[in-house]
Amino acid sequence: MSDTDTQVPLPDLNAPGSAPADADIAYHEDEQAARIAADLEAVFDVPVQVSAVLGRSKMDVGELLKLGPGTVLELDRRVGEAIDIYVNNRLVARGEVVLVEDKLGVTMTEIIKAERS
């Protein structure tokens, strides 16, 4: 077997009309993303409940009834720790609390992959 037997002919990338491979891949990815978005269009108007959980605390009903304005409630999270983001009571992401103009918001920093059962 000679060296020329294993060589595969390569296309001429400098030929007129040949697009760079990266541009071709990006085009197909954009086309696929548009197709996926079109497939999901039917569920765009479905309402979901989104919850951002800063932390949790357990207490007896008696303690709960004693809470009032100005009461400090200790949570199970530390300052700066990621918060949990739930959609329809399913954990989907973790994030950070941010200030947007004069309102609180949440920035997602990690998407949680759900295991299908």
MOPAC internal coordinates of N, CA, C and O (Angstrom, degrees):
PM7 1SCF
backbone

  N    0.0000 0     0.00 0     0.00 0    0    0    0
  C    1.4497 1     0.00 0     0.00 0    1    0    0
  C    1.5270 1   108.99 1     0.00 0    2    1    0
  O    1.2310 1   119.94 1   -51.00 1    3    2    1
  N    1.3023 1   117.72 1   129.00 1    3    2    1
  C    1.4586 1   121.02 1  -178.42 1    5    3    2
  C    1.5266 1   110.04 1   -96.51 1    6    5    3
  O    1.2310 1   120.56 1    -9.19 1    7    6    5
  N    1.3338 1   116.53 1   170.81 1    7    6    5
  C    1.4664 1   122.25 1   179.81 1    9    7    6
  C    1.5175 1   112.08 1   -63.11 1   10    9    7
  O    1.2310 1   119.83 1   149.85 1   11   10    9
  N    1.3003 1   117.93 1   -30.15 1   11   10    9
  C    1.4657 1   121.00 1  -177.01 1   13   11   10
  C    1.5206 1   112.05 1   -77.57 1   14   13   11
  O    1.2310 1   119.39 1   161.06 1   15   14   13
  N    1.3309 1   118.77 1   -18.94 1   15   14   13
  C    1.4642 1   121.30 1   179.31 1   17   15   14
  C    1.5273 1   112.26 1   -67.69 1   18   17   15
  O    1.2310 1   119.92 1   150.61 1   19   18   17
  N    1.3305 1   117.76 1   -29.39 1   19   18   17
  C    1.4660 1   120.85 1  -175.84 1   21   19   18
  C    1.5195 1   112.85 1   -95.94 1   22   21   19
  O    1.2310 1   119.67 1   176.49 1   23   22   21
  N    1.3074 1   118.24 1    -3.51 1   23   22   21
  C    1.4518 1   120.42 1  -178.54 1   25   23   22
  C    1.5274 1   110.52 1   -81.12 1   26   25   23
  O    1.2310 1   120.71 1   -45.38 1   27   26   25
  N    1.3185 1   116.24 1   134.62 1   27   26   25
  C    1.4542 1   122.19 1   178.57 1   29   27   26
  C    1.5153 1   107.75 1  -102.85 1   30   29   27
  O    1.2310 1   119.35 1   -48.28 1   31   30   29
  N    1.3262 1   118.84 1   131.72 1   31   30   29
  C    1.4694 1   119.67 1   179.88 1   33   31   30
  C    1.5360 1   109.77 1   -66.66 1   34   33   31
  O    1.2310 1   120.45 1   -46.73 1   35   34   33
  N    1.3086 1   116.75 1   133.27 1   35   34   33
  C    1.4626 1   122.86 1  -179.89 1   37   35   34
  C    1.5185 1   109.79 1   -99.24 1   38   37   35
  O    1.2310 1   120.02 1   -33.10 1   39   38   37
  N    1.3299 1   117.57 1   146.90 1   39   38   37
  C    1.4650 1   119.46 1   178.34 1   41   39   38
  C    1.5206 1   110.39 1   -70.53 1   42   41   39
  O    1.2310 1   120.79 1   -26.92 1   43   42   41
  N    1.3196 1   116.10 1   153.08 1   43   42   41
  C    1.4592 1   121.91 1   178.00 1   45   43   42
  C    1.5240 1   108.26 1   -82.02 1   46   45   43
  O    1.2310 1   120.20 1   -75.68 1   47   46   45
  N    1.3179 1   117.22 1   104.32 1   47   46   45
  C    1.4696 1   121.87 1  -177.31 1   49   47   46
  C    1.5158 1   112.55 1   -74.27 1   50   49   47
  O    1.2310 1   120.41 1   164.51 1   51   50   49
  N    1.3319 1   116.83 1   -15.49 1   51   50   49
  C    1.4626 1   120.68 1   179.73 1   53   51   50
  C    1.5184 1   112.34 1   -91.87 1   54   53   51
  O    1.2310 1   120.54 1   179.34 1   55   54   53
  N    1.3122 1   116.57 1    -0.66 1   55   54   53
  C    1.4596 1   119.85 1  -178.97 1   57   55   54
  C    1.5238 1   109.62 1   -68.94 1   58   57   55
  O    1.2310 1   119.82 1   -31.65 1   59   58   57
  N    1.3437 1   117.95 1   148.35 1   59   58   57
  C    1.4719 1   120.31 1   179.75 1   61   59   58
  C    1.5297 1   110.65 1   -61.53 1   62   61   59
  O    1.2310 1   121.09 1   -41.98 1   63   62   61
  N    1.3253 1   115.52 1   138.02 1   63   62   61
  C    1.4593 1   120.76 1   177.08 1   65   63   62
  C    1.5155 1   114.25 1    87.70 1   66   65   63
  O    1.2310 1   119.95 1   176.36 1   67   66   65
  N    1.3331 1   117.70 1    -3.64 1   67   66   65
  C    1.4693 1   117.92 1   178.25 1   69   67   66
  C    1.5235 1   108.58 1   -92.40 1   70   69   67
  O    1.2310 1   120.89 1   -53.92 1   71   70   69
  N    1.3385 1   115.90 1   126.08 1   71   70   69
  C    1.4660 1   121.64 1  -179.27 1   73   71   70
  C    1.5167 1   109.17 1   -89.80 1   74   73   71
  O    1.2310 1   119.58 1   -29.82 1   75   74   73
  N    1.3142 1   118.40 1   150.18 1   75   74   73
  C    1.4547 1   120.59 1   175.74 1   77   75   74
  C    1.5298 1   110.10 1   -60.07 1   78   77   75
  O    1.2310 1   120.72 1   -32.31 1   79   78   77
  N    1.3155 1   116.22 1   147.69 1   79   78   77
  C    1.4676 1   121.43 1  -177.40 1   81   79   78
  C    1.5313 1   111.19 1   -61.59 1   82   81   79
  O    1.2310 1   119.96 1   141.56 1   83   82   81
  N    1.3246 1   117.67 1   -38.44 1   83   82   81
  C    1.4659 1   120.78 1  -179.38 1   85   83   82
  C    1.5259 1   111.22 1   -62.53 1   86   85   83
  O    1.2310 1   119.96 1   139.65 1   87   86   85
  N    1.3120 1   117.68 1   -40.35 1   87   86   85
  C    1.4634 1   121.36 1   179.63 1   89   87   86
  C    1.5210 1   110.07 1   -65.36 1   90   89   87
  O    1.2310 1   120.34 1   141.86 1   91   90   89
  N    1.3243 1   116.96 1   -38.14 1   91   90   89
  C    1.4579 1   122.00 1   179.80 1   93   91   90
  C    1.5298 1   110.04 1   -65.26 1   94   93   91
  O    1.2310 1   120.04 1   137.05 1   95   94   93
  N    1.3262 1   117.53 1   -42.95 1   95   94   93
  C    1.4653 1   121.79 1   179.11 1   97   95   94
  C    1.5251 1   110.05 1   -64.78 1   98   97   95
  O    1.2310 1   120.34 1   134.80 1   99   98   97
  N    1.3292 1   116.96 1   -45.20 1   99   98   97
  C    1.4656 1   120.98 1  -179.45 1  101   99   98
  C    1.5227 1   110.59 1   -61.80 1  102  101   99
  O    1.2310 1   120.20 1   140.83 1  103  102  101
  N    1.3318 1   117.22 1   -39.17 1  103  102  101
  C    1.4616 1   121.27 1   179.21 1  105  103  102
  C    1.5284 1   109.95 1   -62.09 1  106  105  103
  O    1.2310 1   120.27 1   133.56 1  107  106  105
  N    1.3320 1   117.10 1   -46.44 1  107  106  105
  C    1.4599 1   120.42 1  -179.43 1  109  107  106
  C    1.5342 1   111.79 1   -65.99 1  110  109  107
  O    1.2310 1   120.05 1   143.98 1  111  110  109
  N    1.3347 1   117.51 1   -36.02 1  111  110  109
  C    1.4679 1   120.53 1   177.30 1  113  111  110
  C    1.5248 1   110.57 1   -65.49 1  114  113  111
  O    1.2310 1   120.19 1   137.68 1  115  114  113
  N    1.3405 1   117.24 1   -42.32 1  115  114  113
  C    1.4628 1   121.13 1   178.28 1  117  115  114
  C    1.5228 1   110.62 1   -64.25 1  118  117  115
  O    1.2310 1   120.87 1   138.59 1  119  118  117
  N    1.3204 1   115.95 1   -41.41 1  119  118  117
  C    1.4635 1   120.60 1   179.20 1  121  119  118
  C    1.5267 1   110.60 1   -64.10 1  122  121  119
  O    1.2310 1   120.33 1   138.73 1  123  122  121
  N    1.3229 1   116.97 1   -41.27 1  123  122  121
  C    1.4620 1   121.72 1   179.42 1  125  123  122
  C    1.5291 1   110.48 1   -66.96 1  126  125  123
  O    1.2310 1   119.78 1   138.17 1  127  126  125
  N    1.3272 1   118.02 1   -41.83 1  127  126  125
  C    1.4607 1   121.53 1   178.29 1  129  127  126
  C    1.5262 1   110.46 1   -62.36 1  130  129  127
  O    1.2310 1   119.82 1   139.46 1  131  130  129
  N    1.3226 1   117.94 1   -40.54 1  131  130  129
  C    1.4664 1   121.51 1   178.51 1  133  131  130
  C    1.5256 1   110.27 1   -64.69 1  134  133  131
  O    1.2310 1   120.43 1   140.98 1  135  134  133
  N    1.3236 1   116.79 1   -39.02 1  135  134  133
  C    1.4689 1   120.72 1   178.50 1  137  135  134
  C    1.5269 1   111.06 1   -65.62 1  138  137  135
  O    1.2310 1   120.26 1   138.08 1  139  138  137
  N    1.3343 1   117.12 1   -41.92 1  139  138  137
  C    1.4626 1   121.28 1   179.05 1  141  139  138
  C    1.5223 1   110.10 1   -64.37 1  142  141  139
  O    1.2310 1   120.08 1   136.59 1  143  142  141
  N    1.3416 1   117.45 1   -43.41 1  143  142  141
  C    1.4642 1   121.41 1   178.35 1  145  143  142
  C    1.5212 1   110.39 1   -61.26 1  146  145  143
  O    1.2310 1   120.08 1   139.43 1  147  146  145
  N    1.3134 1   117.45 1   -40.57 1  147  146  145
  C    1.4675 1   120.64 1   179.00 1  149  147  146
  C    1.5238 1   110.71 1   -66.07 1  150  149  147
  O    1.2310 1   120.21 1   142.38 1  151  150  149
  N    1.3350 1   117.20 1   -37.62 1  151  150  149
  C    1.4623 1   120.87 1   178.14 1  153  151  150
  C    1.5274 1   111.70 1   -65.57 1  154  153  151
  O    1.2310 1   120.15 1   147.44 1  155  154  153
  N    1.3283 1   117.32 1   -32.56 1  155  154  153
  C    1.4638 1   121.90 1  -178.03 1  157  155  154
  C    1.5282 1   113.42 1   -86.23 1  158  157  155
  O    1.2310 1   120.16 1   173.31 1  159  158  157
  N    1.3160 1   117.30 1    -6.69 1  159  158  157
  C    1.4634 1   121.39 1  -175.26 1  161  159  158
  C    1.5272 1   112.21 1   -55.93 1  162  161  159
  O    1.2310 1   119.66 1   149.47 1  163  162  161
  N    1.3099 1   118.25 1   -30.53 1  163  162  161
  C    1.4669 1   121.74 1  -178.53 1  165  163  162
  C    1.5319 1   112.22 1   -65.40 1  166  165  163
  O    1.2310 1   119.62 1   156.45 1  167  166  165
  N    1.3309 1   118.34 1   -23.55 1  167  166  165
  C    1.4698 1   120.30 1  -177.35 1  169  167  166
  C    1.5270 1   112.87 1  -105.05 1  170  169  167
  O    1.2310 1   119.79 1  -175.32 1  171  170  169
  N    1.3225 1   118.01 1     4.68 1  171  170  169
  C    1.4608 1   120.78 1  -178.58 1  173  171  170
  C    1.5280 1   112.86 1   -60.19 1  174  173  171
  O    1.2310 1   119.43 1   149.63 1  175  174  173
  N    1.3236 1   118.69 1   -30.37 1  175  174  173
  C    1.4646 1   122.00 1  -176.88 1  177  175  174
  C    1.5276 1   113.16 1   -94.65 1  178  177  175
  O    1.2310 1   119.36 1  -174.81 1  179  178  177
  N    1.3269 1   118.82 1     5.19 1  179  178  177
  C    1.4569 1   121.49 1   179.73 1  181  179  178
  C    1.5314 1   108.75 1   -76.35 1  182  181  179
  O    1.2310 1   119.95 1   -58.14 1  183  182  181
  N    1.3373 1   117.70 1   121.86 1  183  182  181
  C    1.4692 1   119.57 1  -178.77 1  185  183  182
  C    1.5258 1   111.40 1   -73.65 1  186  185  183
  O    1.2310 1   120.78 1   -38.24 1  187  186  185
  N    1.3300 1   116.12 1   141.76 1  187  186  185
  C    1.4615 1   122.57 1   175.53 1  189  187  186
  C    1.5244 1   108.39 1  -131.80 1  190  189  187
  O    1.2310 1   120.99 1   -23.83 1  191  190  189
  N    1.3199 1   115.70 1   156.17 1  191  190  189
  C    1.4623 1   121.00 1   177.49 1  193  191  190
  C    1.5235 1   108.11 1  -100.85 1  194  193  191
  O    1.2310 1   120.27 1   -57.40 1  195  194  193
  N    1.3253 1   117.08 1   122.60 1  195  194  193
  C    1.4597 1   122.44 1   179.46 1  197  195  194
  C    1.5216 1   108.19 1  -110.95 1  198  197  195
  O    1.2310 1   120.88 1   -51.28 1  199  198  197
  N    1.3369 1   115.92 1   128.72 1  199  198  197
  C    1.4668 1   121.56 1   179.56 1  201  199  198
  C    1.5189 1   109.58 1  -126.49 1  202  201  199
  O    1.2310 1   120.48 1   -44.42 1  203  202  201
  N    1.3178 1   116.68 1   135.58 1  203  202  201
  C    1.4602 1   122.55 1   173.81 1  205  203  202
  C    1.5244 1   106.90 1  -111.94 1  206  205  203
  O    1.2310 1   120.53 1   -65.99 1  207  206  205
  N    1.3200 1   116.60 1   114.01 1  207  206  205
  C    1.4680 1   121.40 1  -173.72 1  209  207  206
  C    1.5220 1   109.14 1   -99.32 1  210  209  207
  O    1.2310 1   121.36 1   -65.09 1  211  210  209
  N    1.3337 1   115.00 1   114.91 1  211  210  209
  C    1.4663 1   120.73 1   179.09 1  213  211  210
  C    1.5152 1   111.35 1   -75.29 1  214  213  211
  O    1.2310 1   120.58 1   147.49 1  215  214  213
  N    1.3151 1   116.50 1   -32.51 1  215  214  213
  C    1.4585 1   121.65 1  -178.79 1  217  215  214
  C    1.5132 1   109.58 1   171.96 1  218  217  215
  O    1.2310 1   121.05 1    -3.73 1  219  218  217
  N    1.3257 1   115.59 1   176.27 1  219  218  217
  C    1.4606 1   120.92 1  -178.67 1  221  219  218
  C    1.5246 1   109.65 1  -131.11 1  222  221  219
  O    1.2310 1   121.69 1   -21.17 1  223  222  221
  N    1.3228 1   114.38 1   158.83 1  223  222  221
  C    1.4613 1   120.87 1   176.92 1  225  223  222
  C    1.5248 1   108.21 1  -149.60 1  226  225  223
  O    1.2310 1   120.44 1   -39.63 1  227  226  225
  N    1.3269 1   116.77 1   140.37 1  227  226  225
  C    1.4668 1   120.93 1   176.62 1  229  227  226
  C    1.5112 1   108.91 1  -108.47 1  230  229  227
  O    1.2310 1   121.33 1   -38.84 1  231  230  229
  N    1.3391 1   115.07 1   141.16 1  231  230  229
  C    1.4645 1   119.91 1   177.98 1  233  231  230
  C    1.5179 1   108.92 1  -158.44 1  234  233  231
  O    1.2310 1   121.39 1   -17.93 1  235  234  233
  N    1.3094 1   114.95 1   162.07 1  235  234  233
  C    1.4598 1   121.03 1   176.11 1  237  235  234
  C    1.5222 1   109.30 1   -77.72 1  238  237  235
  O    1.2310 1   120.98 1   -19.61 1  239  238  237
  N    1.3223 1   115.74 1   160.39 1  239  238  237
  C    1.4634 1   120.85 1   179.16 1  241  239  238
  C    1.5243 1   110.47 1   -59.33 1  242  241  239
  O    1.2310 1   120.39 1   142.24 1  243  242  241
  N    1.3252 1   116.86 1   -37.76 1  243  242  241
  C    1.4669 1   120.78 1   178.72 1  245  243  242
  C    1.5214 1   111.79 1   -59.19 1  246  245  243
  O    1.2310 1   120.75 1   137.18 1  247  246  245
  N    1.3349 1   116.17 1   -42.82 1  247  246  245
  C    1.4701 1   120.48 1   177.68 1  249  247  246
  C    1.5251 1   110.98 1   -66.65 1  250  249  247
  O    1.2310 1   120.74 1   140.87 1  251  250  249
  N    1.3170 1   116.19 1   -39.13 1  251  250  249
  C    1.4613 1   121.53 1   179.66 1  253  251  250
  C    1.5266 1   110.70 1   -60.90 1  254  253  251
  O    1.2310 1   120.55 1   138.47 1  255  254  253
  N    1.3386 1   116.55 1   -41.53 1  255  254  253
  C    1.4646 1   120.78 1  -178.95 1  257  255  254
  C    1.5227 1   112.67 1   -68.51 1  258  257  255
  O    1.2310 1   120.06 1   159.18 1  259  258  257
  N    1.3244 1   117.49 1   -20.82 1  259  258  257
  C    1.4718 1   121.64 1   179.84 1  261  259  258
  C    1.5315 1   112.25 1   -84.23 1  262  261  259
  O    1.2310 1   120.23 1   170.27 1  263  262  261
  N    1.3365 1   117.17 1    -9.73 1  263  262  261
  C    1.4634 1   119.49 1  -179.57 1  265  263  262
  C    1.5210 1   110.40 1   -67.98 1  266  265  263
  O    1.2310 1   120.99 1   -35.97 1  267  266  265
  N    1.3102 1   115.71 1   144.03 1  267  266  265
  C    1.4580 1   120.43 1   178.44 1  269  267  266
  C    1.5197 1   109.47 1  -151.10 1  270  269  267
  O    1.2310 1   120.37 1     1.27 1  271  270  269
  N    1.3292 1   116.90 1  -178.73 1  271  270  269
  C    1.4654 1   120.80 1   178.68 1  273  271  270
  C    1.5273 1   110.70 1   -56.18 1  274  273  271
  O    1.2310 1   120.63 1   -46.78 1  275  274  273
  N    1.3152 1   116.40 1   133.22 1  275  274  273
  C    1.4620 1   121.34 1   178.18 1  277  275  274
  C    1.5176 1   114.21 1    88.71 1  278  277  275
  O    1.2310 1   119.96 1   174.49 1  279  278  277
  N    1.3249 1   117.69 1    -5.51 1  279  278  277
  C    1.4629 1   120.15 1   178.25 1  281  279  278
  C    1.5224 1   109.41 1   -70.24 1  282  281  279
  O    1.2310 1   120.75 1   -45.53 1  283  282  281
  N    1.3283 1   116.17 1   134.47 1  283  282  281
  C    1.4597 1   121.46 1   176.72 1  285  283  282
  C    1.5201 1   107.73 1   -93.77 1  286  285  283
  O    1.2310 1   121.02 1   -54.08 1  287  286  285
  N    1.3118 1   115.65 1   125.92 1  287  286  285
  C    1.4517 1   122.01 1  -178.79 1  289  287  286
  C    1.5268 1   108.14 1  -109.44 1  290  289  287
  O    1.2310 1   120.63 1   -60.54 1  291  290  289
  N    1.3340 1   116.41 1   119.46 1  291  290  289
  C    1.4614 1   120.51 1  -178.97 1  293  291  290
  C    1.5316 1   109.52 1   -79.21 1  294  293  291
  O    1.2310 1   121.14 1   -51.43 1  295  294  293
  N    1.3348 1   115.42 1   128.57 1  295  294  293
  C    1.4582 1   121.49 1  -179.85 1  297  295  294
  C    1.5278 1   110.13 1  -104.10 1  298  297  295
  O    1.2310 1   120.65 1   -10.79 1  299  298  297
  N    1.3291 1   116.37 1   169.21 1  299  298  297
  C    1.4616 1   121.10 1  -177.62 1  301  299  298
  C    1.5318 1   113.43 1   -86.84 1  302  301  299
  O    1.2310 1   119.75 1  -166.70 1  303  302  301
  N    1.3146 1   118.08 1    13.30 1  303  302  301
  C    1.4711 1   122.38 1   179.93 1  305  303  302
  C    1.5201 1   110.12 1  -119.75 1  306  305  303
  O    1.2310 1   121.22 1   -23.42 1  307  306  305
  N    1.3118 1   115.27 1   156.58 1  307  306  305
  C    1.4667 1   120.91 1   176.38 1  309  307  306
  C    1.5328 1   109.14 1   -96.71 1  310  309  307
  O    1.2310 1   120.71 1   -19.87 1  311  310  309
  N    1.3084 1   116.26 1   160.13 1  311  310  309
  C    1.4628 1   122.07 1   176.84 1  313  311  310
  C    1.5275 1   108.29 1   -61.58 1  314  313  311
  O    1.2310 1   120.36 1   -47.70 1  315  314  313
  N    1.3207 1   116.92 1   132.30 1  315  314  313
  C    1.4546 1   121.89 1   178.85 1  317  315  314
  C    1.5177 1   113.74 1    88.71 1  318  317  315
  O    1.2310 1   119.77 1   170.27 1  319  318  317
  N    1.3220 1   118.04 1    -9.73 1  319  318  317
  C    1.4629 1   120.93 1   178.62 1  321  319  318
  C    1.5262 1   109.30 1   -74.14 1  322  321  319
  O    1.2310 1   120.58 1   -32.16 1  323  322  321
  N    1.3289 1   116.49 1   147.84 1  323  322  321
  C    1.4627 1   121.21 1  -178.17 1  325  323  322
  C    1.5240 1   110.91 1   -61.34 1  326  325  323
  O    1.2310 1   120.99 1   -35.13 1  327  326  325
  N    1.3303 1   115.71 1   144.87 1  327  326  325
  C    1.4570 1   121.19 1   175.95 1  329  327  326
  C    1.5219 1   109.21 1   -98.94 1  330  329  327
  O    1.2310 1   120.56 1   -22.67 1  331  330  329
  N    1.3243 1   116.53 1   157.33 1  331  330  329
  C    1.4585 1   121.76 1   179.55 1  333  331  330
  C    1.5196 1   110.02 1   -92.56 1  334  333  331
  O    1.2310 1   120.47 1   -41.99 1  335  334  333
  N    1.3218 1   116.70 1   138.01 1  335  334  333
  C    1.4618 1   122.56 1   178.26 1  337  335  334
  C    1.5267 1   107.53 1  -115.96 1  338  337  335
  O    1.2310 1   121.01 1   -59.22 1  339  338  337
  N    1.3162 1   115.66 1   120.78 1  339  338  337
  C    1.4550 1   122.25 1  -178.44 1  341  339  338
  C    1.5266 1   109.74 1  -111.41 1  342  341  339
  O    1.2310 1   120.73 1   -36.80 1  343  342  341
  N    1.3275 1   116.21 1   143.20 1  343  342  341
  C    1.4617 1   122.44 1   170.34 1  345  343  342
  C    1.5163 1   106.09 1  -122.41 1  346  345  343
  O    1.2310 1   120.78 1   -60.42 1  347  346  345
  N    1.3407 1   116.12 1   119.58 1  347  346  345
  C    1.4648 1   122.09 1  -175.70 1  349  347  346
  C    1.5276 1   111.27 1    50.98 1  350  349  347
  O    1.2310 1   121.01 1  -132.58 1  351  350  349
  N    1.3236 1   115.68 1    47.42 1  351  350  349
  C    1.4715 1   123.68 1   177.22 1  353  351  350
  C    1.5220 1   114.13 1    64.19 1  354  353  351
  O    1.2310 1   119.90 1  -160.40 1  355  354  353
  N    1.3157 1   117.80 1    19.60 1  355  354  353
  C    1.4662 1   121.40 1   176.02 1  357  355  354
  C    1.5225 1   108.08 1  -117.75 1  358  357  355
  O    1.2310 1   120.78 1   -52.38 1  359  358  357
  N    1.3368 1   116.11 1   127.62 1  359  358  357
  C    1.4617 1   120.89 1   179.14 1  361  359  358
  C    1.5241 1   109.34 1   -65.38 1  362  361  359
  O    1.2310 1   120.53 1   -59.45 1  363  362  361
  N    1.3429 1   116.59 1   120.55 1  363  362  361
  C    1.4624 1   120.59 1  -178.60 1  365  363  362
  C    1.5285 1   113.22 1  -119.52 1  366  365  363
  O    1.2310 1   120.20 1   159.68 1  367  366  365
  N    1.3502 1   117.22 1   -20.32 1  367  366  365
  C    1.4602 1   118.83 1  -176.15 1  369  367  366
  C    1.5210 1   110.55 1  -162.03 1  370  369  367
  O    1.2310 1   121.66 1   -11.55 1  371  370  369
  N    1.3157 1   114.42 1   168.45 1  371  370  369
  C    1.4620 1   122.01 1   170.80 1  373  371  370
  C    1.5163 1   106.45 1  -125.19 1  374  373  371
  O    1.2310 1   120.70 1   -26.79 1  375  374  373
  N    1.3191 1   116.27 1   153.21 1  375  374  373
  C    1.4528 1   118.31 1  -176.95 1  377  375  374
  C    1.5072 1   113.26 1  -159.51 1  378  377  375
  O    1.2310 1   121.59 1    10.57 1  379  378  377
  N    1.3222 1   114.55 1  -169.43 1  379  378  377
  C    1.4605 1   123.03 1  -179.39 1  381  379  378
  C    1.5213 1   109.63 1  -126.34 1  382  381  379
  O    1.2310 1   121.15 1   -32.61 1  383  382  381
  N    1.3087 1   115.40 1   147.39 1  383  382  381
  C    1.4624 1   120.97 1   176.27 1  385  383  382
  C    1.5269 1   107.60 1   -78.41 1  386  385  383
  O    1.2310 1   120.77 1   -46.38 1  387  386  385
  N    1.3379 1   116.13 1   133.62 1  387  386  385
  C    1.4655 1   121.55 1   178.77 1  389  387  386
  C    1.5250 1   108.89 1  -130.70 1  390  389  387
  O    1.2310 1   120.66 1   -20.51 1  391  390  389
  N    1.3118 1   116.34 1   159.49 1  391  390  389
  C    1.4501 1   122.37 1   176.19 1  393  391  390
  C    1.5213 1   108.06 1  -102.83 1  394  393  391
  O    1.2310 1   120.27 1   -60.08 1  395  394  393
  N    1.3404 1   117.10 1   119.92 1  395  394  393
  C    1.4601 1   122.95 1   179.38 1  397  395  394
  C    1.5173 1   106.62 1  -115.40 1  398  397  395
  O    1.2310 1   121.01 1   -69.88 1  399  398  397
  N    1.3484 1   115.68 1   110.12 1  399  398  397
  C    1.4529 1   122.39 1  -171.16 1  401  399  398
  C    1.5226 1   107.01 1    55.47 1  402  401  399
  O    1.2310 1   118.88 1    66.34 1  403  402  401
  N    1.3211 1   119.75 1  -113.66 1  403  402  401
  C    1.4687 1   119.45 1   179.10 1  405  403  402
  C    1.5276 1   111.38 1  -115.29 1  406  405  403
  O    1.2310 1   120.21 1  -156.07 1  407  406  405
  N    1.3350 1   117.19 1    23.93 1  407  406  405
  C    1.4630 1   121.83 1  -179.70 1  409  407  406
  C    1.5156 1   110.21 1  -123.54 1  410  409  407
  O    1.2310 1   120.91 1   -25.64 1  411  410  409
  N    1.3388 1   115.86 1   154.36 1  411  410  409
  C    1.4512 1   120.79 1   175.78 1  413  411  410
  C    1.5192 1   109.87 1   -82.48 1  414  413  411
  O    1.2310 1   120.92 1   -35.92 1  415  414  413
  N    1.3039 1   115.84 1   144.08 1  415  414  413
  C    1.4530 1   121.74 1   176.68 1  417  415  414
  C    1.5175 1   109.49 1  -140.12 1  418  417  415
  O    1.2310 1   120.85 1     0.27 1  419  418  417
  N    1.3150 1   115.98 1  -179.73 1  419  418  417
  C    1.4548 1   121.77 1   179.81 1  421  419  418
  C    1.5197 1   108.76 1  -132.16 1  422  421  419
  O    1.2310 1   120.53 1   -47.58 1  423  422  421
  N    1.3139 1   116.60 1   132.42 1  423  422  421
  C    1.4527 1   122.58 1   173.15 1  425  423  422
  C    1.5143 1   108.10 1  -105.59 1  426  425  423
  O    1.2310 1   120.35 1   -54.90 1  427  426  425
  N    1.3425 1   116.93 1   125.10 1  427  426  425
  C    1.4621 1   119.83 1   178.21 1  429  427  426
  C    1.5206 1   109.30 1   -76.59 1  430  429  427
  O    1.2310 1   120.72 1   -51.85 1  431  430  429
  N    1.3167 1   116.22 1   128.15 1  431  430  429
  C    1.4630 1   121.36 1   179.91 1  433  431  430
  C    1.5220 1   111.74 1  -111.69 1  434  433  431
  O    1.2310 1   120.20 1   163.06 1  435  434  433
  N    1.3328 1   117.22 1   -16.94 1  435  434  433
  C    1.4662 1   120.86 1  -177.80 1  437  435  434
  C    1.5227 1   108.49 1  -150.91 1  438  437  435
  O    1.2310 1   120.17 1   -50.90 1  439  438  437
  N    1.3131 1   117.29 1   129.10 1  439  438  437
  C    1.4533 1   122.42 1   175.24 1  441  439  438
  C    1.5254 1   107.42 1   -95.44 1  442  441  439
  O    1.2310 1   120.80 1   -49.23 1  443  442  441
  N    1.3254 1   116.07 1   130.77 1  443  442  441
  C    1.4601 1   121.91 1  -179.81 1  445  443  442
  C    1.5224 1   108.34 1   -93.85 1  446  445  443
  O    1.2310 1   120.68 1   -58.48 1  447  446  445
  N    1.3262 1   116.31 1   121.52 1  447  446  445
  C    1.4673 1   119.87 1   177.86 1  449  447  446
  C    1.5133 1   108.77 1   -78.91 1  450  449  447
  O    1.2310 1   120.76 1   -56.54 1  451  450  449
  N    1.3138 1   116.15 1   123.46 1  451  450  449
  C    1.4614 1   121.11 1  -179.82 1  453  451  450
  C    1.5179 1   109.79 1   -80.79 1  454  453  451
  O    1.2310 1   120.87 1   -40.45 1  455  454  453
  N    1.3220 1   115.94 1   139.55 1  455  454  453
  C    1.4493 1   120.63 1   175.40 1  457  455  454
  C    1.5251 1   107.40 1   -88.85 1  458  457  455
  O    1.2310 1   120.74 1   -52.80 1  459  458  457
  N    1.3129 1   116.19 1   127.20 1  459  458  457
  C    1.4674 1   121.19 1   179.97 1  461  459  458
  C    1.5074 1   109.45 1   -79.20 1  462  461  459
  O    1.2310 1   120.80 1   -45.72 1  463  462  461
  N    1.3366 1   116.07 1   134.28 1  463  462  461
  C    1.4708 1   119.01 1   179.53 1  465  463  462
  C    1.5090 1   111.10 1  -108.43 1  466  465  463
  O    1.2310 1   120.10 1   180.00 1  467  466  465

